[in-house]
């Protein structure tokens, strides 16, 4: 097993501890054990993996301290230990990870990367959720591109530009991240964090860190810095203003004190900012510059901060006295009454809409009739049998008010060539084609008789292909698909004539278009 490069075992139901024997697989470059039920501590033997680029142990029940031996993983660029029960301080040795990754990248560039290593699923977990600029990669993830993107990062080619430390000069280079959020880590952040020059994202939120934030963090080419919900104290380092490429800065729910650093106002790329609930921070937020572009929610719970007039800071003031509390209570009561009325109107409107949909009469739209032509001979020669198309008139399907002929279908599918087949089923074979007007269609040729069903081509694939992807096919998208399917069934049961009972609703019969809209197929 020493030659194994990728071990991806995420989203299973593994229990027990991580085998220390994994440390003997010295050629390993990616180890993904995330989203399981693993417990116990992280084995120190993982420090033997000098070629390890990616270590993903997130969303388990791991306990104990982070082993200092992980600092020996000199190629480790992408470390994700989030959402476990790890405790203790960050070992200073961990600041050495990723310091000598060039040798591994050069080895990968000189050799062919093995295929079939779950590139798409691996890429989706590699991307830190909701953090720029990594999120743009989601839009690039197709079946064709996953392989090339995966190979690109494993060979050390950058996907986006980062700033040269201490300047706004940008360069496209590979960069890493450290995600330790959602644990019980404590103590102070090691001063050596300023030496991690290959990292553009540090996420330490939701832990129990204390002490001052090291000022040399301003040396890093950071794009994201999240240290929210800890117990950091002292002044916010003014050196954070040197992070010219910083896009996301979250310092909320800490105990920072002293003057608010004006250097933060020069962070021109900053798009997400939160310093709320640091009650000892004082100073004036400028009325011009980048900080003035954020709403009051970025400054809640900071009573000593003075905000510009156009940013309401009423929530930062300490309110006392029975009169004030009485006004608040009356205001809340009024709000609840208004909210109840609005909800009542919405419910009535929704019920009215449902009733209208249920009683709406079906409307039949006439089909087009075209005179028979030489298409008869063309179809006869291609099919070799009798056909209902061979009549005095040809009934043509109407899509988007544009008619097409059987000849168009033959050309689109290259006379139903095998290289156009995209699926086979119990009732027939499905072919992909392009009509003369450029529309992509799927043509199902029924086996029992010479009839063709022409559908819009659904390039998003079936729900069966996506249902196991818990990252990009998240709960919001699943809800949208469920609503689309429900609407389709309402149409089949109540709006079309005659009514149709599907009888075979399953994931493989739900197809998605390029925009993610779902269609129900194989009914009737």
C-alpha positions, 0 to 999 in steps of 0.5 A: 500500500506504500504506492497508494496516492488517494484514499477517499472514504468520505460519507460512509458510516465508519466507526472506531478510530483512525488506524495508525497504519495509515502512516505507513502509506508514505506515497499518500497525497490525499486522505479524506475520511470526512463525514463519518463517525470516527472517534479517538485521536488523530494518530501521530503516525500521519506525520510520516506522510511527507507527500500528503497534500490534502488531509480531510478529517472534518465532521467526525467525533475526533477527540484529543489534541492535534498531534505536533507530528503533523508539522512534518507533513511538509507538503500539506496545503489543505488541512480540514479538521473542522467540526470535531471535538479536538481540544488543547492548543495549536501545536507550534509545529503545525505552522510548518505544514506546506513549507516544502510542497514543491517537490511533490508538485514536481513529481506529479508534473513528471508523472501521469495522474491515475484516473478514477479517483472520484475527482468530482466528489473530491473537488466538491469537498476540497472547496471551502463552502461559502468562501470566496474565491474558492466558490467560483470553482463550483460553476466549473465542475462538470463531468468533463472538467473535474478531471482537469481541475483535480489534476491541475491542483495536484500539480500545483497550478493556481486557480485564482490570483492571490496577493504577494504578502504585504502588497497588492501585487497579484500572482496566480499561484497555488495556495492552501487553507487551514480549517479548524472551526467547530472544535474545543481548541484553546490557548493562544495562536502560535506566533509562527503563523506568520511563516505560513506564506502558502496559505490564503485562508485561516478559519479558527471560528467557534473554538476557545482561543484566548490571548492576543492575535499575533500581529505577524498574521499580516504577512500572509496572502490571506483571502479569508480570515475567520476567528469568530466566536472565540475569546481573543482579547487585546487590540486588533492588530493594525497589520491586518490592514496589510492583507490587500487581497482580503475578501472575508474578515470575521472578528465577531463575538470576541473580547477585543478592546482598544482603538478600532484600527483605521488600517482596515478601511484600506481593504478595497477587496473586502466584501464580507466584514463582521466585528459585532459583539466586541463591546470594548472596541472603541473609535469612529468608523469613517464615513468614506472608504470600504468600511462605510459600505457595510450595514449596521449588522457588521457592528452590532453589540459594539456600544463604544463604536461611533458609526456614520449617520447613514448607518443606524447605531441605535442597537449599539446604545445601552437602553435602560428604564421601564419607559424604554422597555415599555416602548420596545414591548409595544413595538414588538406587539404591533409587529406581531399583529402586522405579521399575523395579518400578512400571514393570513392574507398569504394563506388565503391567497395560496388556497385560492391559487390551489383551488384555481389550479384544481378546477382549471379546464384543460386546453387542447392546442391543435397540432400542425398537419403537413402534406406527405412528401419524399420523407415517406421514402426516407423513413421507409428505407431507414426503418425497413417496416411499415409505419404510421408516419406513412399516411396522407398527412404527417402529424408533427409535434409542436415545441415552442411554436416551431414545427419540425419534420421527420426528416429533421429528426433523422438528420438530428440523430444521424438516422438513429446512429449508435453514436447518438444513443444516450440511454436504453429502457424497457420501452425503447432507445433514446437518442440525442440530436440537434434540430435545424434551429439549434435546439438540443433534443432527446428522441425516444424510439419506441420498440413496439411500434414506429413512434417517436417521442421528442423531448427537450434534452436535459443536460443536467442529468438525472436526480439519480446521478446527483442525489448522493452529492450532499455538497452541491446538491444541497437541501435548498436544491433538493427542495426546489426539485421536489416542488418541480416534481410536485407541480408536474404530478399536479399537471398529470393528475388534474390539468392534462386530458385525459389524466395520467397516473405516473406509476413509476416516479423514481430518481432516474425519471427526474431529469434536470435542465442546465438551470437545475429545473426538474422535469418528470419523464417516462409517464403514461 
